[in-house]
Amino acid sequence: MTPSRRTFLELGISGLAATVAGTPKPAWPMPVPQRSRRYPYVQLDVFTSRRLEGNQLVVFTDARGLSDSEMQGIARETRMNETTFVFPRDAATERDHGIKVRIFTEDQELPFAGHPTLGTAIALRNRMKSGDVDQIFLDLKVGKVPVHFSNRDGGVFGEMTQVDPQFGATHDRATVAGLIGVQPSEINEQWPIQTVSTGIPFAIVPLRHLSTLQSLHPSAEKVHAYFANEKNLIDFYYITRDTGDSAVSIRSRGLFSNGEDAATGSASGCTISWMVRHGVVLPDQIVHNLQGVEMKRPSHIFMRVSQQGDKITNVRVGGHAVEITEGELSL
């Protein structure tokens, strides 16, 4: 029988009567205390200096003792796009190899991801005794990733250096238009639709108009089927130079098979590499990428790359991050 307000009142009255009679009986079974492991965490909004905007991230600042299956389960529990786990090591090891960090989505572990890298680095810096740390290195599955810090706009600004880009296949404009539900003329033919990777691959789709980006509803099933034979999971990343704001270089959306992403730092590294490779912007020019507006999580991503001859190098993606919650998880 489902407990009702009346049954709760009756149980309360009977319990009181039993107490008066000298034979107290609890209305419900009392929980048995159990020993638990406790893991501290912090939640941040990344690629923003304003709380309740940007891309959400949970960072477990000391994950020693967690198994792979437990980390995967915790990532499902947080229900964030990504959750990161920090494994502190001795000072000499961290000096040589960086701070070990593992990144999980709800479904799998990732070798690299942009906003988890930036957010984790800022969370770690916030907890260091010395407040003037200007750089730390994270030891990720993709390798050793440096994050440089500076003070900008009244807060800590972090800039990660991603691995040098690899340029992959180009994609037919009409075919892609059919997959994402737009006319081929809405995709700018001046530049190719091309797969690029700085740790995770994305196919960059340059759209002509902001209105197209805002109303975009690609078919996740068709896109997934299109990339089904690829060795690595690939998604399209949609950009436009039609921003309607002189302070913003490009607008973007991360509409992926698992939903929309408020800020995609890994795709931003691919995008700026693609932009310089194809002459859209100049080397070392800072590009302001605004993502997440349509889902009411505006994210401000700043990116730049260098060029040496034909080689694109020194991929840098940066932004702010603000802490919003601290707590402990018990297992």
Phi, psi and omega per residue, in radians:
M1 nan 2.346 3.125
T2 -1.286 2.207 -3.140
P3 -1.050 2.401 3.080
S4 -2.018 3.041 3.104
R5 -1.054 -0.631 -3.133
R6 -1.134 -0.777 -3.130
T7 -1.143 -0.638 3.080
F8 -1.077 -0.752 3.133
L9 -1.137 -0.726 3.122
E10 -1.094 -0.757 3.116
L11 -1.101 -0.688 3.117
G12 -1.109 -0.730 3.137
I13 -1.155 -0.751 -3.135
S14 -1.149 -0.644 3.109
G15 -1.133 -0.706 3.119
L16 -1.127 -0.728 3.132
A17 -1.104 -0.713 3.138
A18 -1.131 -0.643 3.121
T19 -1.119 -0.775 3.117
V20 -1.076 -0.642 -3.120
A21 -1.333 -0.168 3.113
G22 1.593 0.096 3.121
T23 -2.214 1.264 -3.083
P24 -1.159 2.398 3.080
K25 -2.299 2.199 3.138
P26 -1.166 2.519 3.138
A27 -1.205 -0.622 -3.107
W28 -2.244 2.696 3.090
P29 -1.042 2.350 3.140
M30 -1.369 2.423 3.129
P31 -1.159 2.546 3.113
V32 -1.635 2.098 -3.141
P33 -1.045 2.414 3.118
Q34 -2.235 2.570 3.062
R35 -1.227 2.510 -3.138
S36 -2.478 2.704 3.012
R37 -1.600 2.453 -3.062
R38 -2.090 2.317 -3.080
Y39 -2.213 2.056 -3.133
P40 -1.268 2.539 3.094
Y41 -2.502 2.828 3.037
V42 -2.357 2.459 3.074
Q43 -1.875 2.362 -3.121
L44 -2.232 2.737 2.862
D45 -1.819 2.142 -2.957
V46 -1.936 2.599 -3.036
F47 1.118 0.689 3.043
T48 -2.782 2.695 2.999
S49 -1.867 0.117 -3.128
R50 -2.100 2.251 3.130
R51 -1.118 2.632 -3.138
L52 1.262 0.281 2.991
E53 -2.228 -3.062 3.129
G54 1.225 -2.850 -3.088
N55 -1.864 2.290 -3.044
Q56 -1.357 2.578 -3.134
L57 -2.653 2.424 2.973
V58 -1.950 2.271 -3.132
V59 -2.068 2.112 2.997
F60 -1.577 1.942 -2.926
T61 -1.377 -0.247 3.032
D62 -2.597 1.659 -3.037
A63 -1.735 0.236 -3.134
R64 -1.033 2.286 -3.109
G65 1.778 -0.229 3.109
L66 -1.448 2.397 3.061
S67 -1.501 2.930 3.094
D68 -1.018 -0.775 -3.102
S69 -1.175 -0.593 3.096
E70 -1.202 -0.717 3.093
M71 -1.088 -0.715 3.109
Q72 -1.122 -0.699 3.105
G73 -1.139 -0.693 3.110
I74 -1.134 -0.706 3.109
A75 -1.072 -0.648 3.053
R76 -1.180 -0.618 -3.125
E77 -1.169 -0.737 -3.120
T78 -1.221 -0.523 3.130
R79 1.071 0.426 3.006
M80 -1.487 2.842 3.040
N81 -1.023 -0.740 3.049
E82 -2.459 2.626 3.027
T83 -2.271 2.395 -3.111
T84 -2.021 2.676 -3.092
F85 -2.286 2.140 -3.094
V86 -1.734 2.348 3.121
F87 -2.077 1.626 -3.133
P88 -1.044 2.487 3.082
R89 -2.304 3.085 -3.135
D90 -1.131 2.764 -3.019
A91 -1.033 -0.705 -3.110
A92 -1.124 -0.740 3.131
T93 -1.152 -0.747 3.136
E94 -1.182 -0.567 3.097
R95 -1.164 -0.649 -3.102
D96 -1.461 -0.660 -2.976
H97 -2.048 -0.238 -3.098
G98 1.672 3.051 3.130
I99 -1.462 2.155 -3.055
K100 -1.270 2.197 -3.140
V101 -2.370 2.386 3.047
R102 -2.081 2.487 -3.020
I103 -2.060 2.214 -3.141
F104 -2.199 2.422 2.847
T105 -1.597 -3.052 3.077
E106 -1.145 -0.366 -3.007
D107 -1.972 -0.436 -2.993
Q108 -2.824 2.924 3.014
E109 -1.553 2.488 3.136
L110 -1.933 2.540 3.070
P111 -1.291 -0.420 -3.102
F112 -2.873 2.619 2.975
A113 -2.789 2.547 -2.959
G114 -1.274 -1.040 -3.054
H115 -1.194 -0.525 3.021
P116 -1.146 -0.616 3.110
T117 -1.147 -0.864 -3.126
L118 -1.123 -0.840 -3.100
G119 -1.111 -0.718 3.121
T120 -1.117 -0.760 -3.138
A121 -1.067 -0.757 3.141
I122 -1.197 -0.671 3.084
A123 -1.068 -0.723 3.130
L124 -1.180 -0.743 3.118
R125 -1.072 -0.689 3.135
N126 -1.058 -0.399 -3.085
R127 -1.785 0.065 3.103
M128 -1.446 2.502 -3.089
K129 -1.094 -0.689 3.120
S130 -1.480 2.164 -3.085
G131 -1.480 -0.009 -3.076
D132 -1.920 0.444 3.091
V133 -1.136 2.171 -3.097
D134 -1.824 -0.094 3.127
Q135 -2.869 2.433 2.956
I136 -2.335 2.840 3.136
F137 -2.077 2.315 3.065
L138 -1.821 2.365 3.097
D139 -1.676 1.696 -3.118
L140 -1.810 2.984 3.092
K141 -1.050 -0.525 -3.128
V142 -1.390 -0.242 -3.116
G143 2.316 -2.916 -3.090
K144 -1.505 2.076 -3.051
V145 -2.041 2.058 3.088
P146 -1.444 2.541 3.031
V147 -2.243 2.107 -3.108
H148 -1.754 2.470 -3.082
F149 -2.025 2.560 3.020
S150 -2.613 2.886 3.058
N151 -1.661 2.144 -3.110
R152 -2.558 2.315 3.106
D153 0.953 0.680 3.038
G154 1.383 0.195 3.138
G155 -2.613 3.079 3.119
V156 -1.372 2.175 3.108
F157 -1.890 2.203 3.122
G158 -1.919 2.481 3.111
E159 -2.319 2.008 -3.141
M160 -1.596 2.580 3.028
T161 -1.831 2.007 -3.121
Q162 -1.543 2.920 3.131
V163 -1.188 2.712 -3.139
D164 -1.029 2.508 -3.037
P165 -1.274 2.639 2.943
Q166 -2.011 2.231 -3.106
F167 -1.729 2.203 -3.074
G168 -1.901 -2.528 -3.008
A169 -1.215 2.675 2.949
T170 -1.728 2.764 -3.003
H171 -2.206 2.508 -3.096
D172 -1.171 2.284 -3.042
R173 -1.099 -0.800 -3.118
A174 -1.131 -0.691 3.122
T175 -1.102 -0.821 -3.140
V176 -1.125 -0.690 3.105
A177 -1.000 -0.734 3.111
G178 -1.135 -0.621 -3.137
L179 -1.198 -0.618 -3.027
I180 -1.822 0.016 2.994
G181 1.376 0.626 3.077
V182 -2.256 2.913 3.030
Q183 -1.307 2.529 3.110
P184 -0.957 -0.548 -3.140
S185 -1.159 -0.287 3.125
E186 -1.403 -0.200 3.075
I187 -1.748 2.188 -3.049
N188 -1.167 2.089 -3.120
E189 -1.412 -0.058 -3.122
Q190 -1.193 -0.479 -3.122
W191 -2.280 2.661 -3.089
P192 -1.363 2.659 2.884
I193 -1.440 1.989 -2.980
Q194 -2.407 2.501 3.047
T195 -1.414 2.287 3.116
V196 -2.357 2.532 3.091
S197 -2.332 2.314 2.918
T198 -2.107 0.611 -3.092
G199 2.341 -0.684 3.026
I200 -2.339 2.311 -3.079
P201 -1.429 2.499 3.023
F202 -2.440 2.558 3.045
A203 -1.749 2.039 -3.034
I204 -1.437 2.185 -3.117
V205 -2.004 1.897 -3.134
P206 -1.510 1.974 3.134
L207 -1.648 2.636 -3.108
R208 -1.303 -0.756 -2.911
H209 -2.155 2.505 3.077
L210 -1.053 -0.653 -3.124
S211 -1.069 -0.604 3.093
T212 -1.169 -0.771 3.114
L213 -1.052 -0.757 -3.070
Q214 -1.165 -0.562 -3.075
S215 -1.753 0.175 -3.017
L216 -1.177 2.332 3.070
H217 -2.433 1.318 -3.125
P218 -1.188 2.670 3.092
S219 -1.432 1.914 -3.136
A220 -1.058 -0.639 -3.132
E221 -1.168 -0.748 -3.138
K222 -1.191 -0.713 3.139
V223 -1.133 -0.765 3.124
H224 -1.064 -0.754 3.131
A225 -1.145 -0.626 -3.137
Y226 -1.091 -0.675 -3.100
F227 -1.705 0.193 -2.991
A228 -1.053 -0.538 -3.079
N229 -1.595 0.048 3.127
E230 -1.300 2.593 3.134
K231 -1.143 -0.708 3.128
N232 -1.985 2.635 3.096
L233 -1.099 2.248 3.141
I234 -2.217 2.486 3.014
D235 -2.274 2.767 2.999
F236 -1.369 2.590 3.028
Y237 -2.220 2.182 -2.928
Y238 -1.821 2.273 -3.122
I239 -2.352 2.775 2.980
T240 -2.607 2.553 3.054
R241 -1.541 -0.102 3.086
D242 -1.463 1.528 -3.001
T243 -1.754 -0.422 -3.067
G244 1.257 0.214 -3.105
D245 -2.587 2.065 -3.078
S246 -1.147 -0.335 3.135
A247 -1.486 -0.145 -3.106
V248 -1.980 2.217 -3.087
S249 -1.379 -0.806 3.116
I250 -2.456 2.683 2.925
R251 -1.876 2.621 -3.081
S252 -2.566 2.843 2.999
R253 -2.469 2.429 3.031
G254 -1.868 1.480 3.140
L255 -1.727 1.692 -2.987
F256 -1.930 3.064 -3.077
S257 -1.114 -0.456 3.139
N258 -1.751 0.233 3.102
G259 2.087 -3.077 -3.102
E260 -1.560 2.499 -3.125
D261 -1.891 2.333 -3.106
A262 -1.286 -0.547 3.128
A263 -2.701 2.243 -3.084
T264 -2.148 1.608 -3.090
G265 -1.163 -0.603 3.117
S266 -1.162 -0.759 3.100
A267 -1.164 -0.528 3.113
S268 -1.173 -0.667 3.043
G269 -1.087 -0.706 3.068
C270 -1.121 -0.711 -3.078
T271 -1.142 -0.817 -3.123
I272 -1.174 -0.578 3.054
S273 -1.104 -0.767 3.105
W274 -1.100 -0.734 -3.093
M275 -1.110 -0.770 3.136
V276 -1.260 -0.685 3.129
R277 -1.002 -0.649 -3.049
H278 -1.842 0.250 3.009
G279 1.297 0.343 3.124
V280 -1.259 -0.698 3.056
V281 -2.365 2.941 -3.107
L282 -1.496 2.714 3.041
P283 -0.997 2.468 3.105
D284 1.170 0.096 3.033
Q285 -1.303 2.293 3.121
I286 -1.371 2.198 -3.119
V287 -1.977 2.221 3.137
H288 -1.673 1.990 -3.120
N289 -1.862 2.092 3.124
L290 -1.831 2.057 -3.110
Q291 -2.232 2.788 3.021
G292 1.507 0.053 -3.088
V293 -1.087 -0.744 -3.045
E294 -1.141 -0.449 3.121
M295 -1.784 0.269 3.074
K296 1.058 0.594 3.029
R297 -2.297 1.089 -3.063
P298 -0.994 2.327 -3.072
S299 -2.262 2.325 -3.063
H300 -1.944 1.912 -3.061
I301 -1.968 2.248 -3.127
F302 -2.001 2.275 -2.972
M303 -2.508 2.653 3.118
R304 -2.826 2.706 3.055
V305 -2.469 2.823 3.052
S306 -1.842 2.921 3.107
Q307 -2.429 2.285 3.075
Q308 -2.147 1.765 -3.022
G309 1.160 -2.157 3.094
D310 -1.597 -0.027 -3.030
K311 -1.651 2.219 3.029
I312 -1.573 2.240 -3.051
T313 -2.559 3.023 3.071
N314 0.982 1.017 -3.128
V315 -1.368 2.047 -3.088
R316 -2.137 2.270 -3.141
V317 -2.308 2.229 -3.041
G318 -2.469 3.002 3.107
G319 2.988 -3.094 3.101
H320 -1.651 2.961 2.980
A321 -2.678 2.455 -3.118
V322 -2.202 2.417 3.112
E323 -1.411 2.517 -3.074
I324 -2.238 -0.457 -3.100
T325 -2.603 2.511 2.949
E326 -2.215 2.632 3.112
G327 -3.031 -2.933 3.090
E328 -2.350 2.513 3.056
L329 -1.902 2.379 3.135
S330 -1.900 2.358 3.084
L331 -2.181 nan nan
